[in-house]
Amino acid sequence: MRHFFFDLREGARMHTDRDGTDCDSFGTAVDAARRFLGELARDHVPDEGYHTDVMIRDAATGEIVFTATLTMASARLGASPLSTRRS
């Protein structure tokens, strides 16, 4: 087992993981970070868009060993088809 910290940066806010998580391997830690970003994209993205980074730190060295970024932007384009339809 290896111990990793999963730090999160949301825009200008930084959330430092102080507890960490035991993972079977580096690959397991990477999978967890990717799953987290997928869940975030599905459940948490506001209308104006979103940018966040997950950084995995190795507890043994304190070094960042992996980073993953989620950036989503959204914008309404033109009028809604339902509002312009005539009966």
A tleap script that builds the chain and sets N, CA, C and O, in Angstrom:
source leaprc.protein.ff14SB
mol = sequence {
  NMET ARG HIE PHE PHE PHE ASP LEU ARG GLU
  GLY ALA ARG MET HIE THR ASP ARG ASP GLY
  THR ASP CYS ASP SER PHE GLY THR ALA VAL
  ASP ALA ALA ARG ARG PHE LEU GLY GLU LEU
  ALA ARG ASP HIE VAL PRO ASP GLU GLY TYR
  HIE THR ASP VAL MET ILE ARG ASP ALA ALA
  THR GLY GLU ILE VAL PHE THR ALA THR LEU
  THR MET ALA SER ALA ARG LEU GLY ALA SER
  PRO LEU SER THR ARG ARG CSER
}
set mol.1.N position { 0.840 -1.188 0.000 }
set mol.1.CA position { 0.000 0.000 0.000 }
set mol.1.C position { 0.885 1.252 0.000 }
set mol.1.O position { 1.912 1.324 0.674 }
set mol.2.N position { 0.442 2.213 -0.775 }
set mol.2.CA position { 1.108 3.518 -0.779 }
set mol.2.C position { 0.097 4.554 -0.316 }
set mol.2.O position { -1.108 4.404 -0.520 }
set mol.3.N position { 0.599 5.594 0.303 }
set mol.3.CA position { -0.266 6.652 0.832 }
set mol.3.C position { -0.124 7.886 -0.059 }
set mol.3.O position { 0.985 8.327 -0.358 }
set mol.4.N position { -1.277 8.437 -0.480 }
set mol.4.CA position { -1.296 9.600 -1.352 }
set mol.4.C position { -2.222 10.665 -0.777 }
set mol.4.O position { -3.184 10.364 -0.070 }
set mol.5.N position { -1.907 11.911 -1.097 }
set mol.5.CA position { -2.762 13.041 -0.772 }
set mol.5.C position { -3.382 13.542 -2.070 }
set mol.5.O position { -2.715 13.608 -3.103 }
set mol.6.N position { -4.664 13.895 -2.009 }
set mol.6.CA position { -5.392 14.387 -3.170 }
set mol.6.C position { -5.769 15.846 -2.920 }
set mol.6.O position { -6.779 16.135 -2.277 }
set mol.7.N position { -4.951 16.755 -3.432 }
set mol.7.CA position { -5.211 18.188 -3.273 }
set mol.7.C position { -6.100 18.661 -4.414 }
set mol.7.O position { -6.057 18.117 -5.518 }
set mol.8.N position { -6.896 19.669 -4.137 }
set mol.8.CA position { -7.870 20.158 -5.112 }
set mol.8.C position { -7.757 21.671 -5.222 }
set mol.8.O position { -7.745 22.381 -4.216 }
set mol.9.N position { -7.673 22.152 -6.453 }
set mol.9.CA position { -7.694 23.593 -6.701 }
set mol.9.C position { -8.929 23.887 -7.541 }
set mol.9.O position { -9.071 23.392 -8.659 }
set mol.10.N position { -9.821 24.705 -6.981 }
set mol.10.CA position { -11.033 25.143 -7.678 }
set mol.10.C position { -10.906 26.633 -7.910 }
set mol.10.O position { -11.086 27.426 -6.986 }
set mol.11.N position { -10.596 27.020 -9.140 }
set mol.11.CA position { -10.360 28.428 -9.427 }
set mol.11.C position { -9.193 28.919 -8.596 }
set mol.11.O position { -8.089 28.385 -8.702 }
set mol.12.N position { -9.423 29.934 -7.765 }
set mol.12.CA position { -8.363 30.488 -6.917 }
set mol.12.C position { -8.282 29.800 -5.552 }
set mol.12.O position { -7.356 30.058 -4.783 }
set mol.13.N position { -9.249 28.925 -5.250 }
set mol.13.CA position { -9.269 28.258 -3.939 }
set mol.13.C position { -8.472 26.959 -3.973 }
set mol.13.O position { -8.584 26.173 -4.914 }
set mol.14.N position { -7.678 26.748 -2.950 }
set mol.14.CA position { -6.878 25.534 -2.817 }
set mol.14.C position { -7.350 24.758 -1.606 }
set mol.14.O position { -7.473 25.315 -0.515 }
set mol.15.N position { -7.614 23.473 -1.793 }
set mol.15.CA position { -8.022 22.584 -0.707 }
set mol.15.C position { -6.922 21.528 -0.564 }
set mol.15.O position { -6.735 20.697 -1.452 }
set mol.16.N position { -6.204 21.564 0.545 }
set mol.16.CA position { -5.107 20.635 0.776 }
set mol.16.C position { -5.601 19.439 1.574 }
set mol.16.O position { -6.176 19.593 2.652 }
set mol.17.N position { -5.375 18.259 1.042 }
set mol.17.CA position { -5.741 17.011 1.713 }
set mol.17.C position { -4.741 16.768 2.835 }
set mol.17.O position { -3.553 16.572 2.578 }
set mol.18.N position { -5.210 16.778 4.062 }
set mol.18.CA position { -4.315 16.599 5.205 }
set mol.18.C position { -4.306 15.146 5.718 }
set mol.18.O position { -3.426 14.760 6.488 }
set mol.19.N position { -5.291 14.352 5.282 }
set mol.19.CA position { -5.381 12.969 5.755 }
set mol.19.C position { -4.777 11.974 4.773 }
set mol.19.O position { -4.047 11.064 5.165 }
set mol.20.N position { -5.087 12.154 3.505 }
set mol.20.CA position { -4.591 11.226 2.494 }
set mol.20.C position { -5.388 9.941 2.436 }
set mol.20.O position { -6.321 9.721 3.210 }
set mol.21.N position { -4.997 9.104 1.503 }
set mol.21.CA position { -5.689 7.846 1.251 }
set mol.21.C position { -4.670 6.761 0.921 }
set mol.21.O position { -3.718 7.000 0.178 }
set mol.22.N position { -4.872 5.582 1.469 }
set mol.22.CA position { -4.045 4.438 1.096 }
set mol.22.C position { -4.565 3.854 -0.205 }
set mol.22.O position { -5.765 3.628 -0.354 }
set mol.23.N position { -3.666 3.609 -1.144 }
set mol.23.CA position { -4.022 3.036 -2.439 }
set mol.23.C position { -3.121 1.834 -2.706 }
set mol.23.O position { -1.968 1.795 -2.276 }
set mol.24.N position { -3.667 0.860 -3.420 }
set mol.24.CA position { -2.901 -0.338 -3.753 }
set mol.24.C position { -1.690 -0.013 -4.616 }
set mol.24.O position { -0.653 -0.670 -4.522 }
set mol.25.N position { -1.832 1.017 -5.465 }
set mol.25.CA position { -0.754 1.360 -6.388 }
set mol.25.C position { -0.939 2.796 -6.867 }
set mol.25.O position { -1.952 3.434 -6.579 }
set mol.26.N position { 0.044 3.289 -7.593 }
set mol.26.CA position { -0.055 4.602 -8.213 }
set mol.26.C position { -1.231 4.614 -9.186 }
set mol.26.O position { -1.978 5.592 -9.236 }
set mol.27.N position { -1.404 3.555 -9.948 }
set mol.27.CA position { -2.517 3.469 -10.906 }
set mol.27.C position { -3.873 3.567 -10.233 }
set mol.27.O position { -4.794 4.171 -10.782 }
set mol.28.N position { -4.005 2.987 -9.065 }
set mol.28.CA position { -5.257 3.068 -8.307 }
set mol.28.C position { -5.526 4.515 -7.889 }
set mol.28.O position { -6.668 4.971 -7.919 }
set mol.29.N position { -4.483 5.224 -7.504 }
set mol.29.CA position { -4.637 6.638 -7.126 }
set mol.29.C position { -5.063 7.472 -8.328 }
set mol.29.O position { -5.941 8.327 -8.207 }
set mol.30.N position { -4.456 7.236 -9.477 }
set mol.30.CA position { -4.818 7.956 -10.705 }
set mol.30.C position { -6.265 7.665 -11.077 }
set mol.30.O position { -7.004 8.580 -11.440 }
set mol.31.N position { -6.675 6.416 -10.992 }
set mol.31.CA position { -8.071 6.059 -11.286 }
set mol.31.C position { -9.032 6.797 -10.366 }
set mol.31.O position { -10.086 7.251 -10.810 }
set mol.32.N position { -8.683 6.923 -9.093 }
set mol.32.CA position { -9.540 7.624 -8.132 }
set mol.32.C position { -9.661 9.100 -8.500 }
set mol.32.O position { -10.751 9.668 -8.421 }
set mol.33.N position { -8.561 9.724 -8.899 }
set mol.33.CA position { -8.601 11.136 -9.299 }
set mol.33.C position { -9.470 11.321 -10.538 }
set mol.33.O position { -10.249 12.271 -10.608 }
set mol.34.N position { -9.348 10.439 -11.499 }
set mol.34.CA position { -10.164 10.528 -12.723 }
set mol.34.C position { -11.639 10.309 -12.428 }
set mol.34.O position { -12.493 10.999 -12.984 }
set mol.35.N position { -11.944 9.354 -11.558 }
set mol.35.CA position { -13.344 9.119 -11.176 }
set mol.35.C position { -13.931 10.358 -10.504 }
set mol.35.O position { -15.064 10.751 -10.784 }
set mol.36.N position { -13.147 10.967 -9.613 }
set mol.36.CA position { -13.604 12.166 -8.926 }
set mol.36.C position { -13.945 13.270 -9.922 }
set mol.36.O position { -14.996 13.902 -9.811 }
set mol.37.N position { -13.063 13.507 -10.895 }
set mol.37.CA position { -13.328 14.550 -11.886 }
set mol.37.C position { -14.552 14.216 -12.728 }
set mol.37.O position { -15.322 15.111 -13.079 }
set mol.38.N position { -14.741 12.956 -13.053 }
set mol.38.CA position { -15.934 12.543 -13.801 }
set mol.38.C position { -17.214 12.806 -13.015 }
set mol.38.O position { -18.201 13.288 -13.570 }
set mol.39.N position { -17.195 12.490 -11.733 }
set mol.39.CA position { -18.358 12.751 -10.879 }
set mol.39.C position { -18.605 14.246 -10.753 }
set mol.39.O position { -19.751 14.696 -10.761 }
set mol.40.N position { -17.541 15.005 -10.638 }
set mol.40.CA position { -17.652 16.462 -10.545 }
set mol.40.C position { -18.288 17.024 -11.817 }
set mol.40.O position { -19.164 17.886 -11.745 }
set mol.41.N position { -17.857 16.547 -12.961 }
set mol.41.CA position { -18.402 17.021 -14.238 }
set mol.41.C position { -19.883 16.694 -14.355 }
set mol.41.O position { -20.656 17.484 -14.897 }
set mol.42.N position { -20.272 15.554 -13.856 }
set mol.42.CA position { -21.664 15.122 -13.959 }
set mol.42.C position { -22.575 15.844 -12.966 }
set mol.42.O position { -23.716 16.166 -13.297 }
set mol.43.N position { -22.087 16.098 -11.767 }
set mol.43.CA position { -22.966 16.534 -10.684 }
set mol.43.C position { -22.798 17.976 -10.210 }
set mol.43.O position { -23.677 18.487 -9.515 }
set mol.44.N position { -21.704 18.647 -10.561 }
set mol.44.CA position { -21.398 19.878 -9.845 }
set mol.44.C position { -21.108 21.093 -10.722 }
set mol.44.O position { -20.922 22.187 -10.188 }
set mol.45.N position { -21.063 20.951 -12.014 }
set mol.45.CA position { -20.633 22.059 -12.862 }
set mol.45.C position { -21.731 23.122 -12.936 }
set mol.45.O position { -22.848 22.828 -13.363 }
set mol.46.N position { -21.422 24.358 -12.522 }
set mol.46.CA position { -22.415 25.435 -12.610 }
set mol.46.C position { -22.603 25.899 -14.052 }
set mol.46.O position { -21.821 25.540 -14.932 }
set mol.47.N position { -23.632 26.688 -14.285 }
set mol.47.CA position { -23.954 27.150 -15.637 }
set mol.47.C position { -22.829 27.945 -16.290 }
set mol.47.O position { -22.661 27.881 -17.507 }
set mol.48.N position { -22.066 28.683 -15.513 }
set mol.48.CA position { -21.042 29.536 -16.111 }
set mol.48.C position { -19.748 28.787 -16.423 }
set mol.48.O position { -18.820 29.386 -16.966 }
set mol.49.N position { -19.660 27.533 -16.106 }
set mol.49.CA position { -18.462 26.767 -16.383 }
set mol.49.C position { -17.666 26.489 -15.125 }
set mol.49.O position { -18.053 26.878 -14.023 }
set mol.50.N position { -16.547 25.808 -15.310 }
set mol.50.CA position { -15.828 25.317 -14.156 }
set mol.50.C position { -14.397 24.971 -14.540 }
set mol.50.O position { -14.136 24.554 -15.668 }
set mol.51.N position { -13.476 25.143 -13.609 }
set mol.51.CA position { -12.089 24.724 -13.789 }
set mol.51.C position { -11.570 24.211 -12.454 }
set mol.51.O position { -11.627 24.917 -11.447 }
set mol.52.N position { -11.069 22.997 -12.446 }
set mol.52.CA position { -10.482 22.451 -11.226 }
set mol.52.C position { -9.327 21.529 -11.573 }
set mol.52.O position { -9.295 20.920 -12.643 }
set mol.53.N position { -8.392 21.438 -10.663 }
set mol.53.CA position { -7.249 20.545 -10.795 }
set mol.53.C position { -7.214 19.613 -9.592 }
set mol.53.O position { -7.464 20.032 -8.462 }
set mol.54.N position { -6.904 18.358 -9.842 }
set mol.54.CA position { -6.625 17.409 -8.773 }
set mol.54.C position { -5.142 17.088 -8.873 }
set mol.54.O position { -4.647 16.699 -9.931 }
set mol.55.N position { -4.444 17.255 -7.759 }
set mol.55.CA position { -3.019 16.953 -7.719 }
set mol.55.C position { -2.788 15.840 -6.709 }
set mol.55.O position { -3.219 15.930 -5.559 }
set mol.56.N position { -2.110 14.803 -7.145 }
set mol.56.CA position { -1.798 13.691 -6.247 }
set mol.56.C position { -0.374 13.873 -5.742 }
set mol.56.O position { 0.569 13.987 -6.525 }
set mol.57.N position { -0.233 13.899 -4.413 }
set mol.57.CA position { 1.083 13.982 -3.788 }
set mol.57.C position { 1.430 12.649 -3.150 }
set mol.57.O position { 0.603 12.047 -2.466 }
set mol.58.N position { 2.632 12.198 -3.371 }
set mol.58.CA position { 3.134 10.984 -2.734 }
set mol.58.C position { 3.486 11.329 -1.282 }
set mol.58.O position { 4.277 12.238 -1.032 }
set mol.59.N position { 2.905 10.610 -0.340 }
set mol.59.CA position { 3.147 10.909 1.079 }
set mol.59.C position { 4.602 10.671 1.474 }
set mol.59.O position { 5.111 11.319 2.388 }
set mol.60.N position { 5.266 9.754 0.797 }
set mol.60.CA position { 6.649 9.434 1.155 }
set mol.60.C position { 7.614 10.564 0.806 }
set mol.60.O position { 8.592 10.793 1.517 }
set mol.61.N position { 7.336 11.267 -0.290 }
set mol.61.CA position { 8.265 12.301 -0.755 }
set mol.61.C position { 7.689 13.713 -0.670 }
set mol.61.O position { 8.439 14.690 -0.661 }
set mol.62.N position { 6.357 13.824 -0.608 }
set mol.62.CA position { 5.701 15.129 -0.634 }
set mol.62.C position { 5.597 15.724 -2.026 }
set mol.62.O position { 5.031 16.803 -2.199 }
set mol.63.N position { 6.136 15.035 -3.017 }
set mol.63.CA position { 6.128 15.538 -4.388 }
set mol.63.C position { 4.801 15.268 -5.080 }
set mol.63.O position { 4.163 14.241 -4.851 }
set mol.64.N position { 4.395 16.213 -5.936 }
set mol.64.CA position { 3.228 15.993 -6.792 }
set mol.64.C position { 3.649 15.012 -7.878 }
set mol.64.O position { 4.606 15.257 -8.613 }
set mol.65.N position { 2.930 13.903 -7.972 }
set mol.65.CA position { 3.298 12.851 -8.921 }
set mol.65.C position { 2.309 12.713 -10.067 }
set mol.65.O position { 2.562 11.986 -11.027 }
set mol.66.N position { 1.169 13.418 -9.967 }
set mol.66.CA position { 0.161 13.351 -11.030 }
set mol.66.C position { -0.761 14.551 -10.884 }
set mol.66.O position { -1.058 14.988 -9.772 }
set mol.67.N position { -1.204 15.070 -11.998 }
set mol.67.CA position { -2.209 16.130 -11.974 }
set mol.67.C position { -3.214 15.874 -13.087 }
set mol.67.O position { -2.857 15.429 -14.178 }
set mol.68.N position { -4.460 16.160 -12.797 }
set mol.68.CA position { -5.529 16.046 -13.787 }
set mol.68.C position { -6.370 17.314 -13.693 }
set mol.68.O position { -6.606 17.835 -12.603 }
set mol.69.N position { -6.815 17.801 -14.837 }
set mol.69.CA position { -7.553 19.061 -14.902 }
set mol.69.C position { -8.892 18.844 -15.580 }
set mol.69.O position { -8.994 18.137 -16.582 }
set mol.70.N position { -9.915 19.466 -15.014 }
set mol.70.CA position { -11.238 19.492 -15.626 }
set mol.70.C position { -11.586 20.945 -15.893 }
set mol.70.O position { -11.641 21.757 -14.970 }
set mol.71.N position { -11.821 21.272 -17.156 }
set mol.71.CA position { -12.265 22.601 -17.535 }
set mol.71.C position { -13.514 22.440 -18.373 }
set mol.71.O position { -13.514 21.743 -19.388 }
set mol.72.N position { -14.575 23.088 -17.939 }
set mol.72.CA position { -15.824 23.056 -18.696 }
set mol.72.C position { -16.332 24.476 -18.840 }
set mol.72.O position { -16.292 25.265 -17.895 }
set mol.73.N position { -16.804 24.788 -20.014 }
set mol.73.CA position { -17.405 26.090 -20.265 }
set mol.73.C position { -18.762 25.858 -20.897 }
set mol.73.O position { -18.954 24.906 -21.654 }
set mol.74.N position { -19.687 26.724 -20.587 }
set mol.74.CA position { -21.004 26.601 -21.186 }
set mol.74.C position { -21.535 27.991 -21.511 }
set mol.74.O position { -21.258 28.962 -20.808 }
set mol.75.N position { -22.302 28.060 -22.587 }
set mol.75.CA position { -22.881 29.335 -22.990 }
set mol.75.C position { -24.135 29.059 -23.800 }
set mol.75.O position { -24.174 28.131 -24.609 }
set mol.76.N position { -25.135 29.851 -23.584 }
set mol.76.CA position { -26.357 29.749 -24.364 }
set mol.76.C position { -26.116 30.404 -25.716 }
set mol.76.O position { -25.594 31.516 -25.788 }
set mol.77.N position { -26.489 29.726 -26.770 }
set mol.77.CA position { -26.280 30.222 -28.122 }
set mol.77.C position { -27.631 30.495 -28.774 }
set mol.77.O position { -28.366 29.558 -29.086 }
set mol.78.N position { -27.960 31.748 -28.979 }
set mol.78.CA position { -29.210 32.099 -29.646 }
set mol.78.C position { -30.430 31.824 -28.789 }
set mol.78.O position { -30.326 31.473 -27.613 }
set mol.79.N position { -31.574 31.992 -29.402 }
set mol.79.CA position { -32.846 31.789 -28.711 }
set mol.79.C position { -33.161 30.302 -28.633 }
set mol.79.O position { -32.727 29.512 -29.471 }
set mol.80.N position { -33.909 29.947 -27.628 }
set mol.80.CA position { -34.352 28.579 -27.464 }
set mol.80.C position { -35.303 28.215 -28.602 }
set mol.80.O position { -36.175 29.013 -28.943 }
set mol.81.N position { -35.156 27.024 -29.201 }
set mol.81.CA position { -36.081 26.612 -30.266 }
set mol.81.C position { -37.533 26.609 -29.810 }
set mol.81.O position { -38.426 26.865 -30.618 }
set mol.82.N position { -37.789 26.330 -28.556 }
set mol.82.CA position { -39.157 26.290 -28.070 }
set mol.82.C position { -39.784 27.672 -27.981 }
set mol.82.O position { -40.995 27.814 -28.152 }
set mol.83.N position { -38.970 28.696 -27.715 }
set mol.83.CA position { -39.516 30.036 -27.564 }
set mol.83.C position { -39.792 30.708 -28.912 }
set mol.83.O position { -40.531 31.692 -28.945 }
set mol.84.N position { -39.239 30.228 -30.011 }
set mol.84.CA position { -39.440 30.852 -31.321 }
set mol.84.C position { -40.401 30.073 -32.203 }
set mol.84.O position { -40.733 30.519 -33.301 }
set mol.85.N position { -40.842 28.938 -31.746 }
set mol.85.CA position { -41.748 28.106 -32.546 }
set mol.85.C position { -43.144 28.705 -32.583 }
set mol.85.O position { -43.676 29.108 -31.548 }
set mol.86.N position { -43.749 28.766 -33.783 }
set mol.86.CA position { -45.126 29.268 -33.918 }
set mol.86.C position { -46.093 28.111 -34.024 }
set mol.86.O position { -45.760 27.047 -34.546 }
set mol.87.N position { -47.294 28.333 -33.521 }
set mol.87.CA position { -48.331 27.291 -33.578 }
set mol.87.C position { -49.033 27.313 -34.911 }
set mol.87.O position { -49.936 26.511 -35.147 }
savepdb mol mol.pdb
quit
